Amino acid sequence: MLKNAHNEGMLAGVCSRLATCLGWNVWAIRAVLLILLVTQPVGTAIGYGIAALVLTGMDRHGKIPAANPGAAEVLQSPELSNRKQRIEALEERFAAWEKSLDKE
């Protein structure tokens, strides 16, 4: 497979560039693309080609924000962010508890 040096796309970087532009999960975009490819192969191929041209032009003119390395691959959801917040809160509570034990 061809790799895009800008954002490590699989083929022309269309899905990863769309994910960067829209702030979506790249795997969700790839899943939708796969479903469209199976149900409407010709239209999807034409649309993918047009998107590759448009997004490449936008990228050349600096209109696509730079993605954090690997950030597009990380699943982002409210459940995961809530879990992260709860873990951070627990870590803070344990740190405070450890400090209170040191004082005793």
Biopython code that builds the backbone (N, CA, C, O; Angstrom):
import numpy as np
from Bio.PDB.StructureBuilder import StructureBuilder

atoms = [
    (1, "MET", "N", (0.837, -1.180, 0.000)),
    (1, "MET", "CA", (0.000, 0.000, 0.000)),
    (1, "MET", "C", (0.883, 1.244, 0.000)),
    (1, "MET", "O", (1.987, 1.255, 0.545)),
    (2, "LEU", "N", (0.365, 2.271, -0.619)),
    (2, "LEU", "CA", (1.083, 3.533, -0.650)),
    (2, "LEU", "C", (0.881, 4.264, 0.661)),
    (2, "LEU", "O", (-0.214, 4.249, 1.224)),
    (3, "LYS", "N", (1.916, 4.896, 1.144)),
    (3, "LYS", "CA", (1.827, 5.672, 2.376)),
    (3, "LYS", "C", (1.960, 7.145, 2.059)),
    (3, "LYS", "O", (2.823, 7.544, 1.278)),
    (4, "ASN", "N", (1.116, 7.946, 2.658)),
    (4, "ASN", "CA", (1.211, 9.392, 2.519)),
    (4, "ASN", "C", (2.089, 9.908, 3.645)),
    (4, "ASN", "O", (1.799, 9.663, 4.816)),
    (5, "ALA", "N", (3.151, 10.615, 3.310)),
    (5, "ALA", "CA", (4.099, 11.079, 4.322)),
    (5, "ALA", "C", (3.473, 12.103, 5.256)),
    (5, "ALA", "O", (3.901, 12.235, 6.402)),
    (6, "HIS", "N", (2.455, 12.839, 4.779)),
    (6, "HIS", "CA", (1.868, 13.896, 5.601)),
    (6, "HIS", "C", (1.145, 13.328, 6.818)),
    (6, "HIS", "O", (1.383, 13.761, 7.945)),
    (7, "ASN", "N", (0.262, 12.358, 6.586)),
    (7, "ASN", "CA", (-0.562, 11.903, 7.688)),
    (7, "ASN", "C", (-0.744, 10.392, 7.722)),
    (7, "ASN", "O", (-1.720, 9.892, 8.281)),
    (8, "GLU", "N", (0.185, 9.675, 7.132)),
    (8, "GLU", "CA", (0.187, 8.220, 7.183)),
    (8, "GLU", "C", (-1.122, 7.609, 6.698)),
    (8, "GLU", "O", (-1.645, 6.684, 7.321)),
    (9, "GLY", "N", (-1.652, 8.119, 5.594)),
    (9, "GLY", "CA", (-2.847, 7.547, 5.012)),
    (9, "GLY", "C", (-2.522, 6.239, 4.320)),
    (9, "GLY", "O", (-1.365, 5.990, 3.982)),
    (10, "MET", "N", (-3.515, 5.406, 4.104)),
    (10, "MET", "CA", (-3.285, 4.119, 3.477)),
    (10, "MET", "C", (-3.170, 4.243, 1.963)),
    (10, "MET", "O", (-2.287, 3.647, 1.347)),
    (11, "LEU", "N", (-4.068, 5.021, 1.372)),
    (11, "LEU", "CA", (-4.057, 5.191, -0.075)),
    (11, "LEU", "C", (-4.496, 6.625, -0.360)),
    (11, "LEU", "O", (-5.681, 6.938, -0.252)),
    (12, "ALA", "N", (-3.590, 7.470, -0.711)),
    (12, "ALA", "CA", (-3.821, 8.894, -0.993)),
    (12, "ALA", "C", (-4.228, 9.683, 0.247)),
    (12, "ALA", "O", (-4.398, 10.899, 0.155)),
    (13, "GLY", "N", (-4.388, 9.051, 1.380)),
    (13, "GLY", "CA", (-4.668, 9.754, 2.624)),
    (13, "GLY", "C", (-6.026, 10.409, 2.717)),
    (13, "GLY", "O", (-6.205, 11.325, 3.520)),
    (14, "VAL", "N", (-6.990, 9.972, 1.923)),
    (14, "VAL", "CA", (-8.300, 10.627, 1.907)),
    (14, "VAL", "C", (-9.012, 10.472, 3.249)),
    (14, "VAL", "O", (-9.499, 11.459, 3.802)),
    (15, "CYS", "N", (-9.080, 9.274, 3.771)),
    (15, "CYS", "CA", (-9.802, 9.063, 5.030)),
    (15, "CYS", "C", (-9.130, 9.789, 6.189)),
    (15, "CYS", "O", (-9.805, 10.408, 7.011)),
    (16, "SER", "N", (-7.810, 9.716, 6.255)),
    (16, "SER", "CA", (-7.118, 10.381, 7.365)),
    (16, "SER", "C", (-7.206, 11.901, 7.237)),
    (16, "SER", "O", (-7.305, 12.599, 8.246)),
    (17, "ARG", "N", (-7.172, 12.418, 6.013)),
    (17, "ARG", "CA", (-7.315, 13.872, 5.832)),
    (17, "ARG", "C", (-8.726, 14.320, 6.169)),
    (17, "ARG", "O", (-8.916, 15.371, 6.782)),
    (18, "LEU", "N", (-9.723, 13.528, 5.770)),
    (18, "LEU", "CA", (-11.105, 13.865, 6.137)),
    (18, "LEU", "C", (-11.280, 13.832, 7.644)),
    (18, "LEU", "O", (-11.941, 14.699, 8.216)),
    (19, "ALA", "N", (-10.694, 12.840, 8.285)),
    (19, "ALA", "CA", (-10.786, 12.741, 9.742)),
    (19, "ALA", "C", (-10.154, 13.960, 10.401)),
    (19, "ALA", "O", (-10.678, 14.476, 11.388)),
    (20, "THR", "N", (-9.028, 14.421, 9.858)),
    (20, "THR", "CA", (-8.362, 15.600, 10.400)),
    (20, "THR", "C", (-9.227, 16.841, 10.198)),
    (20, "THR", "O", (-9.395, 17.644, 11.116)),
    (21, "CYS", "N", (-9.774, 16.995, 8.995)),
    (21, "CYS", "CA", (-10.598, 18.178, 8.693)),
    (21, "CYS", "C", (-11.869, 18.214, 9.529)),
    (21, "CYS", "O", (-12.250, 19.267, 10.042)),
    (22, "LEU", "N", (-12.520, 17.074, 9.667)),
    (22, "LEU", "CA", (-13.815, 17.026, 10.325)),
    (22, "LEU", "C", (-13.724, 16.743, 11.824)),
    (22, "LEU", "O", (-14.703, 16.911, 12.551)),
    (23, "GLY", "N", (-12.547, 16.312, 12.285)),
    (23, "GLY", "CA", (-12.388, 15.959, 13.691)),
    (23, "GLY", "C", (-13.064, 14.644, 14.039)),
    (23, "GLY", "O", (-13.467, 14.429, 15.183)),
    (24, "TRP", "N", (-13.188, 13.765, 13.052)),
    (24, "TRP", "CA", (-13.833, 12.470, 13.259)),
    (24, "TRP", "C", (-12.793, 11.391, 13.441)),
    (24, "TRP", "O", (-11.596, 11.615, 13.260)),
    (25, "ASN", "N", (-13.272, 10.217, 13.801)),
    (25, "ASN", "CA", (-12.423, 9.043, 13.931)),
    (25, "ASN", "C", (-12.137, 8.491, 12.540)),
    (25, "ASN", "O", (-13.056, 8.278, 11.749)),
    (26, "VAL", "N", (-10.866, 8.261, 12.246)),
    (26, "VAL", "CA", (-10.482, 7.793, 10.918)),
    (26, "VAL", "C", (-11.063, 6.407, 10.622)),
    (26, "VAL", "O", (-11.396, 6.114, 9.474)),
    (27, "TRP", "N", (-11.188, 5.561, 11.631)),
    (27, "TRP", "CA", (-11.720, 4.217, 11.392)),
    (27, "TRP", "C", (-13.211, 4.251, 11.081)),
    (27, "TRP", "O", (-13.699, 3.394, 10.345)),
    (28, "ALA", "N", (-13.939, 5.209, 11.618)),
    (28, "ALA", "CA", (-15.356, 5.351, 11.279)),
    (28, "ALA", "C", (-15.495, 5.750, 9.810)),
    (28, "ALA", "O", (-16.355, 5.230, 9.099)),
    (29, "ILE", "N", (-14.653, 6.666, 9.365)),
    (29, "ILE", "CA", (-14.682, 7.084, 7.961)),
    (29, "ILE", "C", (-14.303, 5.918, 7.054)),
    (29, "ILE", "O", (-14.927, 5.715, 6.013)),
    (30, "ARG", "N", (-13.291, 5.154, 7.438)),
    (30, "ARG", "CA", (-12.894, 3.989, 6.642)),
    (30, "ARG", "C", (-14.001, 2.946, 6.575)),
    (30, "ARG", "O", (-14.193, 2.316, 5.535)),
    (31, "ALA", "N", (-14.735, 2.756, 7.676)),
    (31, "ALA", "CA", (-15.834, 1.788, 7.688)),
    (31, "ALA", "C", (-16.952, 2.234, 6.743)),
    (31, "ALA", "O", (-17.498, 1.424, 5.993)),
    (32, "VAL", "N", (-17.287, 3.521, 6.785)),
    (32, "VAL", "CA", (-18.317, 4.046, 5.876)),
    (32, "VAL", "C", (-17.860, 3.902, 4.432)),
    (32, "VAL", "O", (-18.644, 3.521, 3.563)),
    (33, "LEU", "N", (-16.595, 4.207, 4.179)),
    (33, "LEU", "CA", (-16.062, 4.073, 2.825)),
    (33, "LEU", "C", (-16.136, 2.629, 2.344)),
    (33, "LEU", "O", (-16.474, 2.374, 1.188)),
    (34, "LEU", "N", (-15.824, 1.696, 3.216)),
    (34, "LEU", "CA", (-15.889, 0.282, 2.841)),
    (34, "LEU", "C", (-17.314, -0.141, 2.508)),
    (34, "LEU", "O", (-17.542, -0.868, 1.541)),
    (35, "ILE", "N", (-18.273, 0.315, 3.310)),
    (35, "ILE", "CA", (-19.680, -0.006, 3.038)),
    (35, "ILE", "C", (-20.102, 0.595, 1.703)),
    (35, "ILE", "O", (-20.764, -0.065, 0.902)),
    (36, "LEU", "N", (-19.716, 1.852, 1.464)),
    (36, "LEU", "CA", (-20.050, 2.485, 0.183)),
    (36, "LEU", "C", (-19.373, 1.776, -0.977)),
    (36, "LEU", "O", (-19.958, 1.642, -2.052)),
    (37, "LEU", "N", (-18.147, 1.325, -0.767)),
    (37, "LEU", "CA", (-17.406, 0.639, -1.825)),
    (37, "LEU", "C", (-18.085, -0.671, -2.209)),
    (37, "LEU", "O", (-18.099, -1.049, -3.381)),
    (38, "VAL", "N", (-18.643, -1.359, -1.226)),
    (38, "VAL", "CA", (-19.335, -2.619, -1.504)),
    (38, "VAL", "C", (-20.678, -2.370, -2.177)),
    (38, "VAL", "O", (-21.060, -3.105, -3.088)),
    (39, "THR", "N", (-21.402, -1.332, -1.734)),
    (39, "THR", "CA", (-22.742, -1.091, -2.267)),
    (39, "THR", "C", (-22.739, -0.263, -3.554)),
    (39, "THR", "O", (-23.569, -0.495, -4.433)),
    (40, "GLN", "N", (-21.828, 0.690, -3.679)),
    (40, "GLN", "CA", (-21.755, 1.574, -4.844)),
    (40, "GLN", "C", (-20.302, 1.722, -5.297)),
    (40, "GLN", "O", (-19.721, 2.792, -5.119)),
    (41, "PRO", "N", (-19.705, 0.695, -5.870)),
    (41, "PRO", "CA", (-18.269, 0.724, -6.164)),
    (41, "PRO", "C", (-17.854, 1.823, -7.152)),
    (41, "PRO", "O", (-16.833, 2.477, -6.940)),
    (42, "VAL", "N", (-18.613, 2.033, -8.210)),
    (42, "VAL", "CA", (-18.207, 3.018, -9.219)),
    (42, "VAL", "C", (-18.295, 4.431, -8.665)),
    (42, "VAL", "O", (-17.348, 5.208, -8.787)),
    (43, "GLY", "N", (-19.417, 4.767, -8.062)),
    (43, "GLY", "CA", (-19.594, 6.102, -7.490)),
    (43, "GLY", "C", (-18.595, 6.381, -6.377)),
    (43, "GLY", "O", (-18.085, 7.495, -6.252)),
    (44, "THR", "N", (-18.322, 5.365, -5.574)),
    (44, "THR", "CA", (-17.363, 5.530, -4.485)),
    (44, "THR", "C", (-15.961, 5.752, -5.028)),
    (44, "THR", "O", (-15.226, 6.594, -4.513)),
    (45, "ALA", "N", (-15.582, 5.015, -6.053)),
    (45, "ALA", "CA", (-14.253, 5.172, -6.648)),
    (45, "ALA", "C", (-14.097, 6.570, -7.257)),
    (45, "ALA", "O", (-13.052, 7.204, -7.108)),
    (46, "ILE", "N", (-15.122, 7.035, -7.931)),
    (46, "ILE", "CA", (-15.073, 8.383, -8.518)),
    (46, "ILE", "C", (-15.009, 9.433, -7.410)),
    (46, "ILE", "O", (-14.208, 10.365, -7.480)),
    (47, "GLY", "N", (-15.843, 9.284, -6.399)),
    (47, "GLY", "CA", (-15.841, 10.220, -5.275)),
    (47, "GLY", "C", (-14.517, 10.222, -4.527)),
    (47, "GLY", "O", (-14.038, 11.271, -4.097)),
    (48, "TYR", "N", (-13.932, 9.046, -4.376)),
    (48, "TYR", "CA", (-12.638, 8.945, -3.697)),
    (48, "TYR", "C", (-11.561, 9.677, -4.499)),
    (48, "TYR", "O", (-10.728, 10.382, -3.930)),
    (49, "GLY", "N", (-11.584, 9.505, -5.815)),
    (49, "GLY", "CA", (-10.606, 10.189, -6.666)),
    (49, "GLY", "C", (-10.751, 11.699, -6.594)),
    (49, "GLY", "O", (-9.763, 12.426, -6.494)),
    (50, "ILE", "N", (-11.995, 12.164, -6.646)),
    (50, "ILE", "CA", (-12.238, 13.604, -6.546)),
    (50, "ILE", "C", (-11.795, 14.120, -5.176)),
    (50, "ILE", "O", (-11.165, 15.173, -5.080)),
    (51, "ALA", "N", (-12.126, 13.381, -4.124)),
    (51, "ALA", "CA", (-11.723, 13.790, -2.773)),
    (51, "ALA", "C", (-10.208, 13.820, -2.642)),
    (51, "ALA", "O", (-9.658, 14.705, -1.986)),
    (52, "ALA", "N", (-9.525, 12.853, -3.265)),
    (52, "ALA", "CA", (-8.060, 12.832, -3.215)),
    (52, "ALA", "C", (-7.487, 14.086, -3.870)),
    (52, "ALA", "O", (-6.560, 14.696, -3.336)),
    (53, "LEU", "N", (-8.031, 14.473, -5.021)),
    (53, "LEU", "CA", (-7.556, 15.673, -5.702)),
    (53, "LEU", "C", (-7.833, 16.944, -4.894)),
    (53, "LEU", "O", (-6.958, 17.797, -4.747)),
    (54, "VAL", "N", (-9.046, 17.058, -4.379)),
    (54, "VAL", "CA", (-9.429, 18.251, -3.626)),
    (54, "VAL", "C", (-8.616, 18.357, -2.337)),
    (54, "VAL", "O", (-8.095, 19.424, -2.013)),
    (55, "LEU", "N", (-8.509, 17.255, -1.608)),
    (55, "LEU", "CA", (-7.789, 17.287, -0.339)),
    (55, "LEU", "C", (-6.294, 17.497, -0.535)),
    (55, "LEU", "O", (-5.645, 18.128, 0.299)),
    (56, "THR", "N", (-5.742, 16.978, -1.623)),
    (56, "THR", "CA", (-4.329, 17.227, -1.917)),
    (56, "THR", "C", (-4.106, 18.701, -2.196)),
    (56, "THR", "O", (-3.128, 19.285, -1.729)),
    (57, "GLY", "N", (-5.014, 19.308, -2.962)),
    (57, "GLY", "CA", (-4.918, 20.747, -3.225)),
    (57, "GLY", "C", (-5.049, 21.568, -1.961)),
    (57, "GLY", "O", (-4.318, 22.540, -1.767)),
    (58, "MET", "N", (-5.975, 21.184, -1.102)),
    (58, "MET", "CA", (-6.141, 21.892, 0.166)),
    (58, "MET", "C", (-4.904, 21.740, 1.039)),
    (58, "MET", "O", (-4.486, 22.680, 1.715)),
    (59, "ASP", "N", (-4.327, 20.551, 1.015)),
    (59, "ASP", "CA", (-3.136, 20.283, 1.822)),
    (59, "ASP", "C", (-1.951, 21.114, 1.332)),
    (59, "ASP", "O", (-1.171, 21.628, 2.134)),
    (60, "ARG", "N", (-1.824, 21.241, 0.019)),
    (60, "ARG", "CA", (-0.728, 22.031, -0.552)),
    (60, "ARG", "C", (-0.838, 23.510, -0.197)),
    (60, "ARG", "O", (0.171, 24.204, -0.074)),
    (61, "HIS", "N", (-2.069, 23.984, -0.034)),
    (61, "HIS", "CA", (-2.279, 25.395, 0.293)),
    (61, "HIS", "C", (-2.375, 25.626, 1.805)),
    (61, "HIS", "O", (-2.688, 26.730, 2.250)),
    (62, "GLY", "N", (-2.107, 24.591, 2.579)),
    (62, "GLY", "CA", (-2.101, 24.724, 4.036)),
    (62, "GLY", "C", (-3.460, 24.888, 4.667)),
    (62, "GLY", "O", (-3.563, 25.455, 5.755)),
    (63, "LYS", "N", (-4.513, 24.408, 4.017)),
    (63, "LYS", "CA", (-5.856, 24.580, 4.556)),
    (63, "LYS", "C", (-6.304, 23.399, 5.406)),
    (63, "LYS", "O", (-7.397, 23.421, 5.973)),
    (64, "ILE", "N", (-5.472, 22.371, 5.499)),
    (64, "ILE", "CA", (-5.781, 21.226, 6.354)),
    (64, "ILE", "C", (-4.870, 21.322, 7.569)),
    (64, "ILE", "O", (-3.649, 21.385, 7.422)),
    (65, "PRO", "N", (-5.448, 21.335, 8.769)),
    (65, "PRO", "CA", (-4.604, 21.441, 9.963)),
    (65, "PRO", "C", (-3.716, 20.219, 10.112)),
    (65, "PRO", "O", (-4.097, 19.112, 9.730)),
    (66, "ALA", "N", (-2.534, 20.423, 10.666)),
    (66, "ALA", "CA", (-1.610, 19.319, 10.890)),
    (66, "ALA", "C", (-2.166, 18.419, 11.975)),
    (66, "ALA", "O", (-2.613, 18.883, 13.024)),
    (67, "ALA", "N", (-2.131, 17.142, 11.709)),
    (67, "ALA", "CA", (-2.625, 16.171, 12.678)),
    (67, "ALA", "C", (-1.512, 15.789, 13.636)),
    (67, "ALA", "O", (-0.338, 15.764, 13.267)),
    (68, "ASN", "N", (-1.891, 15.493, 14.861)),
    (68, "ASN", "CA", (-0.921, 14.956, 15.804)),
    (68, "ASN", "C", (-0.598, 13.542, 15.375)),
    (68, "ASN", "O", (-1.503, 12.810, 14.975)),
    (69, "PRO", "N", (0.666, 13.124, 15.443)),
    (69, "PRO", "CA", (1.009, 11.768, 15.027)),
    (69, "PRO", "C", (0.210, 10.749, 15.819)),
    (69, "PRO", "O", (0.262, 10.708, 17.049)),
    (70, "GLY", "N", (-0.532, 9.926, 15.085)),
    (70, "GLY", "CA", (-1.309, 8.881, 15.718)),
    (70, "GLY", "C", (-2.618, 9.346, 16.323)),
    (70, "GLY", "O", (-3.398, 8.511, 16.782)),
    (71, "ALA", "N", (-2.893, 10.634, 16.345)),
    (71, "ALA", "CA", (-4.107, 11.122, 16.984)),
    (71, "ALA", "C", (-5.346, 10.655, 16.247)),
    (71, "ALA", "O", (-6.372, 10.403, 16.879)),
    (72, "ALA", "N", (-5.284, 10.535, 14.960)),
    (72, "ALA", "CA", (-6.435, 10.094, 14.199)),
    (72, "ALA", "C", (-6.750, 8.647, 14.448)),
    (72, "ALA", "O", (-7.883, 8.217, 14.233)),
    (73, "GLU", "N", (-5.781, 7.885, 14.893)),
    (73, "GLU", "CA", (-5.986, 6.472, 15.142)),
    (73, "GLU", "C", (-6.610, 6.189, 16.500)),
    (73, "GLU", "O", (-7.131, 5.097, 16.727)),
    (74, "VAL", "N", (-6.564, 7.163, 17.408)),
    (74, "VAL", "CA", (-7.076, 6.964, 18.746)),
    (74, "VAL", "C", (-8.583, 7.115, 18.718)),
    (74, "VAL", "O", (-9.106, 8.092, 18.180)),
    (75, "LEU", "N", (-9.276, 6.160, 19.290)),
    (75, "LEU", "CA", (-10.725, 6.250, 19.357)),
    (75, "LEU", "C", (-11.113, 7.320, 20.359)),
    (75, "LEU", "O", (-10.659, 7.296, 21.503)),
    (76, "GLN", "N", (-11.936, 8.245, 19.944)),
    (76, "GLN", "CA", (-12.402, 9.302, 20.817)),
    (76, "GLN", "C", (-13.909, 9.122, 21.001)),
    (76, "GLN", "O", (-14.665, 9.120, 20.029)),
    (77, "SER", "N", (-14.329, 8.972, 22.235)),
    (77, "SER", "CA", (-15.749, 8.858, 22.514)),
    (77, "SER", "C", (-16.022, 9.424, 23.899)),
    (77, "SER", "O", (-15.114, 9.504, 24.726)),
    (78, "PRO", "N", (-17.253, 9.815, 24.156)),
    (78, "PRO", "CA", (-17.576, 10.328, 25.485)),
    (78, "PRO", "C", (-17.301, 9.300, 26.586)),
    (78, "PRO", "O", (-16.858, 9.655, 27.678)),
    (79, "GLU", "N", (-17.567, 8.021, 26.291)),
    (79, "GLU", "CA", (-17.344, 6.988, 27.293)),
    (79, "GLU", "C", (-15.869, 6.897, 27.665)),
    (79, "GLU", "O", (-15.529, 6.774, 28.841)),
    (80, "LEU", "N", (-14.985, 6.957, 26.653)),
    (80, "LEU", "CA", (-13.560, 6.863, 26.926)),
    (80, "LEU", "C", (-13.042, 8.106, 27.629)),
    (80, "LEU", "O", (-12.197, 8.000, 28.517)),
    (81, "SER", "N", (-13.531, 9.284, 27.251)),
    (81, "SER", "CA", (-13.068, 10.489, 27.932)),
    (81, "SER", "C", (-13.572, 10.520, 29.368)),
    (81, "SER", "O", (-12.857, 10.971, 30.263)),
    (82, "ASN", "N", (-14.807, 10.042, 29.605)),
    (82, "ASN", "CA", (-15.322, 9.969, 30.974)),
    (82, "ASN", "C", (-14.496, 8.996, 31.796)),
    (82, "ASN", "O", (-14.206, 9.262, 32.962)),
    (83, "ARG", "N", (-14.118, 7.885, 31.209)),
    (83, "ARG", "CA", (-13.298, 6.894, 31.898)),
    (83, "ARG", "C", (-11.940, 7.499, 32.259)),
    (83, "ARG", "O", (-11.430, 7.297, 33.361)),
    (84, "LYS", "N", (-11.370, 8.236, 31.322)),
    (84, "LYS", "CA", (-10.078, 8.872, 31.569)),
    (84, "LYS", "C", (-10.194, 9.879, 32.712)),
    (84, "LYS", "O", (-9.319, 9.940, 33.575)),
    (85, "GLN", "N", (-11.262, 10.660, 32.722)),
    (85, "GLN", "CA", (-11.470, 11.638, 33.792)),
    (85, "GLN", "C", (-11.632, 10.934, 35.137)),
    (85, "GLN", "O", (-11.091, 11.397, 36.141)),
    (86, "ARG", "N", (-12.366, 9.826, 35.173)),
    (86, "ARG", "CA", (-12.544, 9.084, 36.425)),
    (86, "ARG", "C", (-11.224, 8.514, 36.913)),
    (86, "ARG", "O", (-10.942, 8.542, 38.111)),
    (87, "ILE", "N", (-10.405, 7.993, 35.991)),
    (87, "ILE", "CA", (-9.100, 7.444, 36.369)),
    (87, "ILE", "C", (-8.209, 8.544, 36.921)),
    (87, "ILE", "O", (-7.525, 8.345, 37.925)),
    (88, "GLU", "N", (-8.214, 9.709, 36.270)),
    (88, "GLU", "CA", (-7.413, 10.828, 36.760)),
    (88, "GLU", "C", (-7.874, 11.267, 38.147)),
    (88, "GLU", "O", (-7.049, 11.586, 39.003)),
    (89, "ALA", "N", (-9.185, 11.284, 38.372)),
    (89, "ALA", "CA", (-9.715, 11.662, 39.685)),
    (89, "ALA", "C", (-9.288, 10.642, 40.741)),
    (89, "ALA", "O", (-8.933, 11.016, 41.859)),
    (90, "LEU", "N", (-9.323, 9.355, 40.387)),
    (90, "LEU", "CA", (-8.880, 8.329, 41.324)),
    (90, "LEU", "C", (-7.395, 8.459, 41.634)),
    (90, "LEU", "O", (-6.981, 8.294, 42.781)),
    (91, "GLU", "N", (-6.594, 8.755, 40.611)),
    (91, "GLU", "CA", (-5.160, 8.933, 40.836)),
    (91, "GLU", "C", (-4.902, 10.097, 41.774)),
    (91, "GLU", "O", (-4.025, 10.016, 42.634)),
    (92, "GLU", "N", (-5.655, 11.182, 41.619)),
    (92, "GLU", "CA", (-5.506, 12.328, 42.514)),
    (92, "GLU", "C", (-5.898, 11.960, 43.945)),
    (92, "GLU", "O", (-5.235, 12.365, 44.899)),
    (93, "ARG", "N", (-6.982, 11.188, 44.088)),
    (93, "ARG", "CA", (-7.412, 10.771, 45.426)),
    (93, "ARG", "C", (-6.377, 9.874, 46.077)),
    (93, "ARG", "O", (-6.094, 10.015, 47.267)),
    (94, "PHE", "N", (-5.805, 8.944, 45.304)),
    (94, "PHE", "CA", (-4.770, 8.066, 45.857)),
    (94, "PHE", "C", (-3.524, 8.854, 46.242)),
    (94, "PHE", "O", (-2.906, 8.577, 47.271)),
    (95, "ALA", "N", (-3.151, 9.837, 45.421)),
    (95, "ALA", "CA", (-1.990, 10.670, 45.743)),
    (95, "ALA", "C", (-2.239, 11.434, 47.042)),
    (95, "ALA", "O", (-1.348, 11.524, 47.887)),
    (96, "ALA", "N", (-3.435, 11.982, 47.207)),
    (96, "ALA", "CA", (-3.778, 12.703, 48.440)),
    (96, "ALA", "C", (-3.784, 11.744, 49.626)),
    (96, "ALA", "O", (-3.332, 12.109, 50.712)),
    (97, "TRP", "N", (-4.285, 10.531, 49.439)),
    (97, "TRP", "CA", (-4.320, 9.532, 50.501)),
    (97, "TRP", "C", (-2.906, 9.143, 50.906)),
    (97, "TRP", "O", (-2.611, 9.013, 52.094)),
    (98, "GLU", "N", (-2.019, 8.954, 49.908)),
    (98, "GLU", "CA", (-0.633, 8.619, 50.207)),
    (98, "GLU", "C", (0.043, 9.729, 51.006)),
    (98, "GLU", "O", (0.798, 9.453, 51.937)),
    (99, "LYS", "N", (-0.226, 10.975, 50.646)),
    (99, "LYS", "CA", (0.342, 12.107, 51.396)),
    (99, "LYS", "C", (-0.156, 12.126, 52.833)),
    (99, "LYS", "O", (0.602, 12.417, 53.760)),
    (100, "SER", "N", (-1.446, 11.813, 53.012)),
    (100, "SER", "CA", (-1.997, 11.794, 54.377)),
    (100, "SER", "C", (-1.375, 10.656, 55.200)),
    (100, "SER", "O", (-1.200, 10.803, 56.410)),
    (101, "LEU", "N", (-1.040, 9.530, 54.567)),
    (101, "LEU", "CA", (-0.402, 8.430, 55.279)),
    (101, "LEU", "C", (1.025, 8.786, 55.678)),
    (101, "LEU", "O", (1.503, 8.363, 56.730)),
    (102, "ASP", "N", (1.715, 9.576, 54.825)),
    (102, "ASP", "CA", (3.077, 9.993, 55.127)),
    (102, "ASP", "C", (3.113, 10.919, 56.337)),
    (102, "ASP", "O", (4.089, 10.925, 57.088)),
    (103, "LYS", "N", (2.049, 11.706, 56.529)),
    (103, "LYS", "CA", (2.003, 12.647, 57.629)),
    (103, "LYS", "C", (1.794, 11.946, 58.966)),
    (103, "LYS", "O", (2.202, 12.457, 60.009)),
    (104, "GLU", "N", (1.163, 10.788, 58.936)),
    (104, "GLU", "CA", (0.839, 10.074, 60.188)),
    (104, "GLU", "C", (2.004, 9.369, 60.752)),
    (104, "GLU", "O", (1.890, 8.727, 61.797)),
]
sb = StructureBuilder()
sb.init_structure("model")
sb.init_model(0)
sb.init_chain("A")
sb.init_seg("    ")
for serial, (resi, resn, name, xyz) in enumerate(atoms, 1):
    if name == "N":
        sb.init_residue(resn, " ", resi, " ")
    sb.init_atom(name, np.array(xyz, "f"), 0.0, 1.0, " ", f" {name:<3s}", serial, name[0])
structure = sb.get_structure()
